Amino acid sequence: MKKQTDIKTVAANIEALGQNLADPTKTHQTTPEDREKYIDAINQIFALFRLNYHNQYYSAYPDAEQIKQIKKLWLESLAKYPVSVLLNAAKAAIEQSEYLPTLSRMHEFCRAGLTQFGLPSERVAYLEACRAGSPKLAHTWSHPAVYLAGRDAGWFTLSSESESVSFPLFQKHYAAYVDKVLAGEPLSVPALPDQSEHHEPLPADQQLEQLKRLRESLTL
């Protein structure tokens, strides 16, 4: 009973920490205060994992020095995500997984939580890129990163190759653009070419005049 109460307490602390962030979209440790927020978040996450995956946790992290090094690794690897994304990912992990998440799995949970930035998950983004009609620039994209990743992966590749080939390629490019979004870099879909630049057909009499001159030049 005490364990269940402790889990609820830690989860509540994590939720409160996420709500109290001054800027939930900040993704880099630009000040000592920012780094402290990340350190606090990582400590809260590991506390939640310890309570929820007790035996697995102590089997994976048998001594304090190892935990210290692993926390440092997680801190440096996950710092590209906003703190609020990290905290929500941890809560999603204990709700959806029976097993202690690895660092790679935490990245998956974090990427799945990027919807608060308007970014669809990798799978949803991939399907959107594959199903978008032509011209691609005329499609209403859920986020510019989806278009840009599809463009870089190659529209022909997405439409002709098997998913086992095209999805990993799309993932690689999409992850790169997600990193740009998290770093605060603005992305945009190029505008359609200006159709007004196309010339209107010449009037019939001018077309006949041009045809006459062409005939004369060819001595027809």
BELQUI-V68115 format. One record per backbone hydrogen bond with DSSP energy under -0.5 kcal/mol. CO is the residue of the C=O (numbers start at 1). NH is the residue of the N-H. Records with the same first field share a line. If there is no record, write none. Layout:
CO->NH + NH
This chain:
1->5
2->6
3->7
4->8
5->9
6->10
7->11
8->12
9->13
10->14
11->15
12->16
13->17
14->18
15->19
16->20
18->21
23->26
26->83
28->30
31->35
32->36
33->37
34->38
35->39
36->40
37->41
38->42
39->43
40->44
41->45
42->46
43->47
44->48
45->49
46->50
47->51
48->52
49->53
53->57
54->58
55->59
56->60
57->61
63->67
64->68
65->69
66->70
67->71
68->72
69->73
70->74
71->75
72->76
73->77
74->78
75->79
78->81
82->85 + 86
83->87
84->88
85->89
86->90
87->91
88->92
89->93
90->94
91->95
92->96
93->97
102->106
103->107
104->108
105->109
106->110
107->111
108->112
109->113
110->113
111->114
113->116
114->117 + 119
115->118
118->120
121->125
122->126
123->127
124->128
125->129
126->130
127->131
128->132
135->138
136->139
139->141
143->146 + 147
144->148
145->149
146->150
147->151
148->152
149->153
150->154
154->158
155->159
156->160
157->161
162->165 + 166
163->167 + 168
165->169
166->170
167->171
168->172
169->173
170->174
171->175
172->176
173->177
174->178
175->179
176->180
177->181
178->182
179->183
180->185
181->184
193->195
194->197
195->198
203->207
204->208
205->209
206->210
207->211
208->212
209->213
210->214
211->215
212->216
213->217
214->218
215->220
216->219
